[in-house]
């Protein structure tokens, strides 16, 4: 076969194959483009939809932050209230301690200026007769008072309680009741009911005792503290009437004004 014949057959084959190739290209080309587009759509989100989702998430986050801030402010308020209450309790405890400390110091000065037996013995308003064993009586009271001077208040309370139990006719019972009232009302954990009972005992059983005016004033203070204002006023009027020249009478007048008049 000559060259011309070969060229002629090749040209004819190409011309016959051309339409088929074009048809295939037309059928497959758009499919490829469509697949690319689908792939691209899956890789990126709709801008409008994405923006809405981001705004909602930010809004929820801001709400949570505001709630946390409100909770923190509430907790801070509670902390301030607790701090104020703690300061108030510390001040009250310090005031009670200073009051008791002042009275203890006065007792120390009294002890220095006069013998204990001369200063306190026989000062019972004629209530009690002499104890069976005066020396044991004096020793027990002196030991209890020593605990008080050492500021061992729990031990002092126990010692005075034992003294009152062991010496029903003791010559220092009025003093023991008075100091028990002071100790009970000024302990780290005050026992105010017991304190009122002790001061009331001094007032009822030893009305002419030297501790009676102070016991009346202390009793009125505890009554007012417990909310029994009317009882406190009655006690204060009793103090002023029975002991008009006592220093506690002036204090009673001042307390009456605080409680709302005479």
Number of C-alpha atoms within 10 A of each C-alpha: 5 7 8 9 10 11 11 11 12 12 12 11 11 10 11 11 11 10 11 11 11 11 11 10 12 11 11 11 11 11 12 11 11 11 11 11 12 11 11 11 11 8 8 9 11 8 8 8 9 11 11 10 10 10 11 11 10 11 11 10 12 12 11 12 12 11 12 12 12 12 12 12 12 11 12 12 12 12 12 11 12 12 12 12 12 12 12 12 12 12 12 12 17 13 13 18 17 13 13 20 16 12 14 19 12 12 16 12 11 13 15 10 10 11 11 14 13 10 12 16 16 17 20 23 13 11 16 18 12 12 16 12 11 14 9 14 22 18 12 21 22 18 15 23 21 15 18 24 16 11 15 14 20 14 15 23 23 13 23 27 15 14 23 19 12 13 19 14 18 27 25 24 25 29 23 24 23 24 26 26 27 26 26 21 22 23 18 13 9 15 14 20 14 15 24 23 16 23 27 21 18 27 23 12 15 21 19 18 19 16 20 25 25 19 27 28 23 25 24 29 21 19 20 17 12 12 11 13 18 13 13 26 24 13 21 28 19 17 26 21 11 15 16 14 10 13 12 20 23 14 14 24 18 13 20 19 11 10 14 9 10 12
